[in-house]
Amino acid sequence: MKAILMNKVSVKIIDKILNDNDFSMELASRLGIQQQSVKGLARRNSNKLTLYQAVKFYLEKGILESEIFDSKK
């Protein structure tokens, strides 16, 4: 049960997707979807933002693993 609750990205990631055009465009490209779709995923805080390709992208951008996932339980 705990693992399911951890499958959300942090507010920092959501904010970056919604407010940093280059970041959201590159993430969309990596995921093979449109930028607007990525922004929609962020607005819903979709679990799809925790896919391997997305997490790898966040890490490449210098975001620490501890900053990627929502720590709320």
C-alpha positions as CSV (number, residue, x, y, z in Angstrom):
1,M,0.0,0.0,0.0
2,K,2.8,2.4,0.9
3,A,4.4,2.1,-2.6
4,I,1.1,3.1,-4.3
5,L,1.0,6.3,-2.2
6,M,4.6,7.2,-3.2
7,N,3.8,7.0,-6.9
8,K,3.2,10.7,-7.3
9,V,5.6,13.4,-8.3
10,S,6.4,16.3,-6.0
11,V,5.0,19.8,-6.3
12,K,8.5,20.9,-7.5
13,I,8.2,18.7,-10.6
14,I,4.6,19.7,-11.3
15,D,5.6,23.4,-11.0
16,K,8.5,22.9,-13.3
17,I,6.3,21.2,-15.9
18,L,3.6,23.8,-15.8
19,N,6.0,26.9,-15.7
20,D,9.1,25.9,-17.6
21,N,8.3,25.6,-21.3
22,D,11.6,24.0,-22.3
23,F,11.4,21.5,-19.5
24,S,7.9,20.4,-20.4
25,M,8.7,20.3,-24.1
26,E,11.7,18.1,-23.6
27,L,9.8,15.8,-21.2
28,A,7.0,15.5,-23.8
29,S,9.5,14.5,-26.5
30,R,11.1,11.9,-24.2
31,L,7.7,10.4,-23.4
32,G,6.6,10.6,-27.1
33,I,3.5,12.7,-26.3
34,Q,2.5,16.3,-26.9
35,Q,3.5,19.1,-24.5
36,Q,-0.1,19.9,-23.7
37,S,-0.6,16.2,-22.7
38,V,2.4,16.5,-20.3
39,K,0.9,19.6,-18.8
40,G,-2.4,17.8,-18.4
41,L,-0.6,14.9,-16.6
42,A,1.0,17.5,-14.3
43,R,-2.4,19.1,-13.5
44,R,-3.8,15.7,-12.5
45,N,-0.5,14.6,-10.9
46,S,-0.7,11.4,-12.9
47,N,1.3,8.3,-12.1
48,K,2.5,8.5,-15.7
49,L,4.9,11.2,-14.6
50,T,6.7,8.6,-12.6
51,L,7.5,6.4,-15.6
52,Y,11.2,5.3,-15.9
53,Q,11.8,7.6,-18.9
54,A,10.4,10.6,-17.0
55,V,12.4,9.9,-13.8
56,K,15.5,9.4,-15.8
57,F,14.9,12.8,-17.5
58,Y,14.4,14.5,-14.1
59,L,17.7,13.0,-12.8
60,E,19.5,14.2,-16.0
61,K,18.2,17.7,-15.3
62,G,19.9,17.7,-11.9
63,I,16.8,17.0,-9.8
64,L,17.6,14.8,-6.9
65,E,15.6,11.6,-6.4
66,S,14.5,12.9,-3.0
67,E,13.0,15.9,-4.8
68,I,11.1,13.9,-7.5
69,F,8.6,12.0,-5.4
70,D,5.9,13.4,-3.1
71,S,6.9,12.4,0.4
72,K,3.4,12.5,1.8
73,K,2.1,9.3,3.2
